[in-house]
Amino acid sequence: MERKLGFIFDHDKCIICNACVDACNKAYGNLNWRSLIVMPLGESKTALSIACNHCDNPVCMKVCPANAIEKNDMGIVRINDKSCIGCGFCTWACPYEALKFNKDGIMSKCNFCYDRLIGGKGIPYCVEACPTGALSFGWIDEGKADTNYLPPSDITKPRFVVKGPEGVKDLKINTLHEKKEENYLGLLAFTIGSEFALGYTVFKLPFWSFIGFLVPLLTLLLSVNHARRYDRFYRVIYNLKTSWLSREVLFSSLSVLFYLLSILNTLFYYPAVVFLALGVLSSIMIYMVKARPSWYNSETPISFVGTVFTTTLPLAYYFTHSYYYLIPLMLILIIEIISTYITKREIKIRGSLNVFSLVLSLLSFIIPAIIVIVEILNIVSEVVNRREFYQKVIYYGLPKV
């Protein structure tokens, strides 16, 4: 493996003085790029100094829609301040919590003191400040950070060498945590809105071209609020090569255009549906990130695809009175119920609503008007589920005692 620059940390040399953190904050404006995590070690304690690991597989760079993150030949991963749109999607992919917003709404992180290093002005401030040599850096063949007090190294392959405490094999410290996604309402609106619009137009329900145009457009505009730099939002489609967010925005935007054109000529219906379907597929892939186990499982695609049909099949039955729409509706409800319990998601409301909706769907064979209640229940169920999706995020992060 090619040698790249990386940090090296030796637990036995660390005296927990916090000099590395203080030096970094002093140089870069208290952005807390580096953390010193103190952990119990029998009757004593030890610590781990960690920042960005300049990974061999920098997933943060791959998911960035604005192409604002780059990696050079030395292995240093940096953020281009002038390109970042402040969407925060890179933080979803990083299991080491290395990325921090600055006061301007731009993402920032350890850059290995690049200007200082390249300019021959010295070594990284954190390394220079360490009085015992516990924190060092150098050319590393491969990272060795596969410990049980750090997230699984196969997620990003960190170029970081950790020398554990002598005589201690493992430290039993938790790296799985729970938090609420900030500013998620626009994302909730867009994901459910685009899924609803796809199902509605696939079945060509009344005014399908207007629904296909207006719902994705309005909810897409709401989702823009998730980015902190509106003035640069046009860059969101700059990384079609590796970013599912870039693809989602492009495909969804194209679908809006074709749905608008379909008002004039129905031939545009077909590319409109295809692009919106690709947009929904891209939405699913955005959330399939290994650093967030509550998203990286089968429930995510089942839920997103399920919404396409649970929110529109009742309407299809209402408008057509065709029993053929009830059978797939009940099958999808059953799949969602099973998926909810298999993945052990704590969503009692959703499970109850889906069961109730399933029973009423059966009754709709006899009393068709009941399908209106089914539609309402399904919309409520999907919103509750998606709200929990964003509010209870299980993610890999730095060890917490």
Secondary structure as GFF3:
##gff-version 3
##sequence-region A 1 401
A	DSSP	beta_strand	4	10	.	.	.	ID=ss1
A	DSSP	three_ten_helix	11	13	.	.	.	ID=ss2
A	DSSP	alpha_helix	19	28	.	.	.	ID=ss3
A	DSSP	beta_strand	35	41	.	.	.	ID=ss4
A	DSSP	beta_strand	44	50	.	.	.	ID=ss5
A	DSSP	alpha_helix	59	63	.	.	.	ID=ss6
A	DSSP	beta_strand	69	71	.	.	.	ID=ss7
A	DSSP	beta_strand	77	79	.	.	.	ID=ss8
A	DSSP	alpha_helix	89	93	.	.	.	ID=ss9
A	DSSP	beta_strand	100	101	.	.	.	ID=ss10
A	DSSP	beta_strand	107	108	.	.	.	ID=ss11
A	DSSP	alpha_helix	114	118	.	.	.	ID=ss12
A	DSSP	alpha_helix	125	129	.	.	.	ID=ss13
A	DSSP	beta_strand	135	140	.	.	.	ID=ss14
A	DSSP	beta_strand	160	163	.	.	.	ID=ss15
A	DSSP	beta_strand	174	179	.	.	.	ID=ss16
A	DSSP	alpha_helix	185	202	.	.	.	ID=ss17
A	DSSP	alpha_helix	208	223	.	.	.	ID=ss18
A	DSSP	three_ten_helix	224	226	.	.	.	ID=ss19
A	DSSP	three_ten_helix	230	237	.	.	.	ID=ss20
A	DSSP	alpha_helix	244	262	.	.	.	ID=ss21
A	DSSP	three_ten_helix	266	268	.	.	.	ID=ss22
A	DSSP	alpha_helix	269	286	.	.	.	ID=ss23
A	DSSP	alpha_helix	299	310	.	.	.	ID=ss24
A	DSSP	alpha_helix	313	320	.	.	.	ID=ss25
A	DSSP	three_ten_helix	323	325	.	.	.	ID=ss26
A	DSSP	alpha_helix	326	342	.	.	.	ID=ss27
A	DSSP	alpha_helix	348	363	.	.	.	ID=ss28
A	DSSP	three_ten_helix	368	370	.	.	.	ID=ss29
A	DSSP	alpha_helix	371	391	.	.	.	ID=ss30
A	DSSP	beta_strand	393	400	.	.	.	ID=ss31
###
